[in-house]
């Protein structure tokens, strides 16, 4: 399963408020949190494409005496964007040591653990974060973790919660369909994916995933007929062979893990 657009937090939310209130408010904020000025500077530097310099500033802000959980969350976000998964996890855990119920820290930690290939460890953090953050992306990440952990009814419920917020999200619909297929709900899965591939917004990736879904439920002829023009015969056969091997696996968790390597 995919986890599209991992971590897209609004880094500048605090900056916009401070700017609107003027310089005096910035001074007052810096007295409350000594790292605020560095966080604002880091966000500005990153907005101008200087990622390495921005990450260094986030690190400085987090190590400032009296740094808040927010500083560590932003350091975690920046580290994750830079592909530094271990440091991101450490930053989120430090944030949670300061503010155990911080939803963004929980979401970040769960997302980082997913990126590290540890969906079961990510579950608790994501399950706490999603109902608080209440975004389609948060429920999508939770559903993906639940799918990979073999908890398919819970995964479909999470995807449903995400779709209630973003009903036209094709990735969420696809993830719902794949979880349903793994759970033996073949007809519902196929119907959902037909809706996906008929959407004007569907691309080659979604049509490819439909082929995979049909393959793992054993509808090989339908899969061949559904193959998009952009898929070569060689790639189609490779997908069908891998789908057949997934179908033969003994456990849901094994099938879900293997499926995650070929979709998206």
C-alpha positions in Angstrom: 0.0 0.0 0.0 1.1 3.5 -0.6 1.3 6.3 1.8 1.1 9.2 -0.5 2.5 12.7 0.5 3.9 11.7 3.8 3.8 14.7 6.2 2.6 17.9 4.7 2.2 19.9 7.9 1.6 23.7 7.6 4.9 24.8 8.9 4.1 28.5 8.6 0.9 28.6 10.6 2.4 30.3 13.6 4.5 32.5 11.4 1.5 34.0 9.7 -0.1 34.9 13.0 3.1 36.5 14.4 3.5 38.6 11.2 -0.1 39.8 11.3 0.3 41.0 14.9 3.5 42.9 14.2 7.0 43.1 15.7 5.9 43.6 19.3 4.0 40.3 19.2 7.1 38.6 17.8 9.2 39.8 20.7 6.6 38.6 23.2 6.4 35.2 21.4 10.2 34.8 21.5 10.1 35.4 25.3 7.5 32.6 25.6 9.5 30.2 23.4 13.2 31.0 22.8 13.1 29.0 19.6 10.3 30.8 17.9 12.5 33.1 16.0 14.6 30.2 14.7 11.4 28.3 13.7 10.1 31.2 11.7 13.5 31.7 10.0 13.7 28.0 9.3 10.3 28.0 7.6 11.2 31.0 5.5 14.6 29.4 4.5 12.9 26.2 3.6 10.2 28.0 1.6 13.1 29.3 -0.6 14.4 25.8 -1.3 17.3 25.8 1.1 16.4 22.5 2.8 19.7 21.7 4.4 20.1 25.1 6.0 16.5 25.0 7.2 17.0 21.6 8.8 20.0 23.0 10.7 17.9 25.8 11.9 15.1 23.5 13.1 17.8 21.5 15.0 19.0 24.7 16.6 15.5 25.7 17.6 14.8 22.3 19.2 18.0 22.4 21.2 17.4 25.9 22.5 16.9 26.0 26.3 13.2 25.8 27.0 12.3 24.5 23.6 8.7 23.4 23.3 7.1 20.3 21.9 6.2 22.3 18.8 9.9 22.9 18.0 10.6 19.1 18.2 7.5 18.4 16.0 8.8 20.8 13.3 12.2 19.2 13.6 10.7 15.8 13.1 8.7 17.0 10.1 11.8 18.5 8.5 13.9 15.4 9.3 11.2 13.2 7.7 11.1 15.3 4.6 14.8 15.0 4.3 14.6 11.2 4.6 16.2 11.1 8.0 13.8 8.6 9.6 15.7 7.8 12.8 16.3 11.5 13.8 12.6 12.2 12.9 11.4 9.4 15.3 13.7 10.7 18.0 12.4 14.3 17.6 8.7 13.2 17.7 9.4 11.1 20.8 11.0 14.1 22.5 8.0 16.2 21.6 5.7 13.6 23.2 7.8 13.5 26.3 7.0 17.2 26.7 3.3 17.0 25.5 2.1 13.3 25.5 -1.2 14.2 23.8 0.2 16.3 21.0 -1.7 15.1 17.9 0.9 16.3 15.3 3.7 14.6 17.2 1.6 11.3 17.3 0.8 11.6 13.6 4.4 12.3 12.8 5.7 9.4 14.9 3.2 7.0 13.3 4.1 8.2 9.8 7.8 7.9 10.5 7.4 4.3 11.9 5.5 3.5 8.7 8.3 4.8 6.6 10.6 2.6 8.7 8.6 -0.5 7.8 7.0 -0.9 11.3 3.3 -0.6 10.8 2.3 -2.4 14.0 4.5 -0.1 16.0 2.8 2.9 14.2 -0.7 1.8 15.0 -1.1 3.2 18.5 0.2 6.6 17.6 -1.9 6.9 14.4 -5.0 5.6 16.2 -4.6 8.4 18.7 -3.8 11.1 16.2 -6.4 10.5 13.4 -9.6 11.4 15.4 -7.9 14.5 16.7 -6.3 15.7 13.5 -9.4 14.7 11.5 -7.8 14.8 8.1 -8.3 12.4 5.2 -4.5 11.9 5.1 -4.4 10.9 8.8 -7.1 8.3 8.4 -5.4 7.0 5.2 -2.2 6.4 7.1 -4.0 4.7 9.9 -5.9 2.5 7.4 -2.7 1.6 5.7 -1.0 0.6 9.0 -4.1 -1.5 9.9 -4.1 -3.2 6.5 -0.4 -4.1 6.8 -1.1 -5.4 10.3 -3.8 -7.6 9.0 -6.6 -5.7 10.8 -8.8 -5.3 7.7 -12.3 -4.4 9.1 -10.6 -1.6 11.1 -8.7 -0.5 8.1 -11.8 -0.2 6.0 -13.5 1.8 8.8 -10.5 4.1 8.8 -10.6 4.5 5.0 -14.4 5.2 5.3 -13.6 8.0 7.8 -11.1 9.4 5.4 -13.5 9.2 2.5 -16.2 11.0 4.6 -13.8 14.0 4.6 -12.5 13.6 1.0 -15.0 11.5 -0.9 -13.3 12.0 -4.3 -9.8 11.0 -3.1 -8.8 8.2 -5.5 -5.9 6.9 -3.4 -8.2 6.5 -0.4 -10.8 4.7 -2.6 -8.0 2.4 -4.0 -6.7 1.6 -0.5 -10.3 0.8 0.6 -10.7 -1.5 -2.4 -7.4 -3.3 -1.8 -8.2 -3.9 1.9 -11.7 -5.2 0.9 -10.1 -7.6 -1.6 -7.7 -8.9 1.0 -10.7 -9.4 3.3 -12.5 -11.5 0.7 -15.0 -8.9 -0.3 -14.3 -9.3 -4.0 -17.4 -7.8 -5.6 -17.3 -4.7 -3.4 -13.6 -4.3 -4.1 -14.0 -4.6 -7.9 -17.0 -2.2 -7.9 -15.0 0.4 -6.0 -12.0 0.1 -8.3 -14.2 0.4 -11.4 -15.4 3.7 -10.0 -11.8 4.8 -9.5 -10.6 4.0 -13.0 -13.7 5.6 -14.6 -12.9 8.9 -12.9 -11.4 11.6 -15.1 -8.7 12.1 -12.5 -7.5 8.4 -12.6 -4.0 7.9 -14.0 -1.9 4.9 -15.0 -1.1 4.1 -11.4 -4.8 3.6 -10.5 -5.4 1.5 -13.6 -2.3 -0.6 -12.8 -3.6 -1.1 -9.2 -6.9 -2.3 -10.6 -5.0 -5.0 -12.6 -3.3 -6.1 -9.4 -6.5 -6.2 -7.4 -8.2 -8.4 -10.1 -5.1 -10.6 -10.1 -5.1 -11.2 -6.3 -8.7 -12.2 -6.3 -8.1 -14.6 -9.2 -9.9 -12.8 -12.0 -7.0 -13.1 -14.4 -8.9 -12.7 -17.6 -10.6 -9.5 -16.3 -7.2 -8.3 -15.3 -5.8 -8.7 -18.8 -8.9 -7.0 -20.3 -8.5 -4.1 -17.8 -4.8 -3.5 -18.5 -4.2 0.1 -19.6 -2.5 1.0 -22.8 0.5 2.3 -21.0 1.3 -1.1 -19.4 3.6 -3.3 -21.5 2.9 -7.0 -22.0 5.9 -7.8 -20.0 4.9 -5.7 -17.0 1.4 -7.0 -17.2 2.6 -10.6 -16.9 4.9 -9.7 -14.1 2.1 -8.1 -12.2 -0.2 -11.1 -12.7 2.6 -13.5 -11.6 3.2 -11.5 -8.5 -0.6 -11.2 -7.8 -0.9 -15.0 -8.1 1.9 -15.5 -5.6 0.2 -13.1 -3.2 -3.1 -15.0 -3.6 -1.3 -18.2 -2.6 0.1 -16.8 0.6 -1.3 -18.4 3.8 -2.0 -15.3 5.9 -3.6 -11.9 5.5 -0.6 -10.2 6.9 1.7 -11.9 4.5 -0.5 -11.0 1.6 -0.9 -7.4 2.7 2.9 -6.9 3.1 3.6 -8.4 -0.3 0.8 -6.3 -1.9 2.4 -3.2 -0.5 5.5 -3.8 -2.6 3.7 -3.7 -6.0 0.9 -1.2 -5.7 1.2 2.6 -5.9 
